[in-house]
Amino acid sequence: MVQPLQILEKSLNKKISVILKDNRVLVGTLVGYDDYMNMVLEDTEETQGEQVRRVGTVVLRGNNVVTIAPQ
């Protein structure tokens, strides 16, 4: 099984997709993270249902993350 921090390390400065607890999907470039899986994404797009919006730079708290997927 691949550990989440290993995925984050390999995905630094690359596009990732993150699914949050409230079913929102964020796609952006991972520019930083810490041991608690708090993340900083740039050039981020948020998808909720059929609605997509650009949100720019986002600081994500790790306890809201359900899934992390490299793109």
N, C-alpha and C positions, 0 to 999 in steps of 0.2 A: 504494500500500500504506500502511495506517495504522500508524504507529509505536506500540509498546506504551506509551511514556510519554505520548503524546497521548491514548490511551484512558484512562489513569489520571487525567490532568488533568481530562478531561471527566466522569469518574465519581466525583470526590471528593465525599464525603457522600451517595453513592447506593449502591444494592445492586449488587454484582458477583458473578459466579461465576468461581471459579478452579479449574482442573484441575491437580493436582500430578503429579510424576513417578511416584508410587506409585499412581496412578489414583484417589486420593481427590478428592472435589469439595467445595470450601468455598464457601458462599454467605453473604455478610455485607456490612455497610456499610463502605465504604472511608473511613477517617478520616485516613490519611497514607501517604506513600510517599517514596522517594528515587530518585536516579539509577541505583541498582543494582537497581531494582524490588523492593526490600524493602518490604513493605506491612504496615499495621496495619488489621485488620478488627474491627469490633464486632458484637455480636449475631449471631455466626457459627454456622452449622450445618454439620456435617461429614457427608458421605454416603460410605459405603464399601460397595459392593455394595447390599444391601437395607437395611442398617443406617444409621439417621440419629440423630445426637446433637447436642445443643446444647453448644458449647464456649465461648461468650462472646467475650472479646477475644483475638485471635490476632495474633502478630507472625510474619509469613511472610518467609522468606529468598528473595530473588528467583531464585536459581539452582535452586529446586525447582519453579518455575512453568512449566507447559507452555502453558496457554491462559488468557486473561483475556477475559471476556465481560460487558458491561453487561447489566443485567436490566431 
